[in-house]
Amino acid sequence: MALTLIITGLLGVFLVRTTDSLFSQIAASVEARRKAADTSRELGNCTLNNALTANMDDPDFAAKLADKSKAIDAAYESERTAAQEQSVEVQKQQQWTLYALLGVLIAFIALIALTAIVITHRIVGPLFRIKRMAREVAGGMVRPPTYGLRPSDELQDVFTVFVEMVTQLRQRTEADLAALKAGDAESLKKLQATLEDRLSK
């Protein structure tokens, strides 16, 4: 369980760093777009200044120059607005991606924890019953248990072996008791031999 949580944590850190790096590159691209718009505006203004210098004597050129200047400013504002909108959208996408990653990691950890609890319950429950049965036998209570395991529990075969052991101990004890009740010399001799044989094994 602890190893799974460590692996999940490392995977989460890797995904967050990778996603952060990717969004940093996208943000850098958006910033480059904004700078390109600034540069384009400056180049356009330089071109207009050169054209103004070359056509200072042309009276119609001033009107054309004003129109070109407005077009350059409009293109700049449009590109700048688009870059700002893209930057805001990138930030939103980054937040949603991080939330989604965090949600998936939390769900994965919860699933692992739930699975571990279920598996542990299916093993610990039977172990508790087997331990209880062993304590009962050690305390002198030799009878098959009235409790059993659920069909989904693990260690079914181990529990069955313990039940068979207790059942056979009970049958032997009942046979020994019957020999004692008979009280004749031959039955007592057989009982003695049986008990000695058991202890010698």
N, C-alpha and C positions, 0 to 999 in steps of 0.2 A: 504493500500500500504506500509506504513512504517513498520507495523507489519510483513508483508510478507518479506520485505527486512531484518528485524532483524532475523527472523526465518531462512531465507536462509543463512545469514551470520554465524549464530550459527551452522547450519548444515555443512557449508563449513569448519569452524574451526574444528569441530568434525571429519570430513572426513580427513582433512589434518593431524591432530594429530594422528589419527588411522593409516593412511597410513605411516606416518613418523615412528611411533612406530614399525610397521610391518617391514619396511625396515631396521630399526636399528637392529632388531632381526636377520634379514637375514645377515646383515653386520657382526654382532657378530659371526654368524655361520661360515661365510667365514673366519673371523680372527681366529676362533678356528681351522678351517681346516689347515690354514697356520702354526699355532703353533704346531698342531699335526704332520705336515710334519717335522718341526724342531726337535721335540722330537724323531720322528722315526729315523731321521738321526743320532742324538746323540746316541740313543740306538744301532743302527747298528754299529756305530764306536766303541762303548764300547764292543760290541760282538766281533768285529774284533780284538780289542786290547787284549781281553781275549784269543781269539783263537791264536793270535800271540805269546803271552806269553807261552801258552801251547805247541805250535809246533815250537819253535825257532830252533830246530835241524833239521827240515825237509826242505830240499832245494827246493822241489817242492811247498811247502806251500806259499812261497813269491809270486809266480805267481798267485796262487789261491786267495791269499789275495788281490792282486792288482785288479784282476777281480771283486771280491766281493765289493771292495771299489768303483770301477767305477760304478757298478750296483746300489749301495746305493746312490751315488751322482746323477746318472741319474734319479733314482726314485724320489729323493728329488727335483731336478730341475723341473721335469715333474709336480710334485704335487704343487710346488710353482708357476709355470707358470699357472697351471689350477686355482689355488686360486686367482691369480692376475686377470686373465681373468674374473672369476666369480665376483670378486669385481667390476670391470669396468662395467660388464653387469648389476649388481644390481644397480649401480649408474645411468646408462642409464634408466633402468626400472623405478626407482624412479622419475627421471625427467619427463619422458613421462607420468607417472601416475599423477603426480602433474599438469602437463599441461592439461591433459584430465579432471581432476577434476575442474580445474579453468575454462576451456572452457565450461563444462557442467553448472557450477554455473552461468557464465556470460550469457549463452544462456537462462537459467531458469529465471534469473532476467530480461533479455530483453523481454522474453515471458510474464512474469507477468506485466511488465510495459506497453507493447503493449496492453494486455488484459484490463488493468486498463484504458488506454487512450480510447480504443474503447467503453468500458462500460460507462465511464464518458461522452464521446461525445454523446452517445445515450440517456443519461439522461439530461445533461446540455442543449443540443439543444432544446428539448421540453420545459424545464423549462423557457428558455429564451423567447420562442414564447408565452407561457402562460403569462409570466410577461408583455411582450409587449402588448398583447391583453388587459390585465387588466388596463394597463396605458392608452391605447386608450379609453377604456370605461370611466375611471376616468376623462379623458380629454374632454369628451362629444362626442366622435366619436362612435356612436352606429350603427355599421354595422358588419356583420360576416367577419372574416378575409379572405383575398384572398390567404393567405399562409396556408400551412398544414404541417403535419409531414411526414417524410419518413416512409416507411413500417417497417423498422427495428428499428425505434425509440421506446423508452419506453414511458409510461404515455399517451398512445393513448386514454384510457377511460377518463382521466382527461381533456385532450385537447378537446375531443368531448363534455363533459359536459359544458366546457367554451363556446364553439361555440354555443351550444343550448341556453345557458343563454343569449348570445349577440343577437342571432336570436330572442328570445322571447322578449327581451327588445326593439328591433327594431319594432317588430310587435305591441307591446303595444303603443310605441311612435307614430307609424303610425295611430293606432286607435284613440289615443288621439288627434292627429292633425286633423283627419277627423271629430271628434266631434266638435273641435273648428271652423273648416271651415263651418260646418253646421250652427252654430250660433244661432240655436233656443234654447229656454229656456229649453226644455226637454233634449236635447243633452248635454247642459252645466251642467244641474243638474246631469245627469248620469256620466259625466266626473268628476264632483266634488266628487260624491259618490265613484267612482272608485279610485280616487287619495287618498281620505281620508282612504278608505279601505286598500290601499297599505301601507300607512304610519302607520296605526294602527297595522299591523302585525309584 
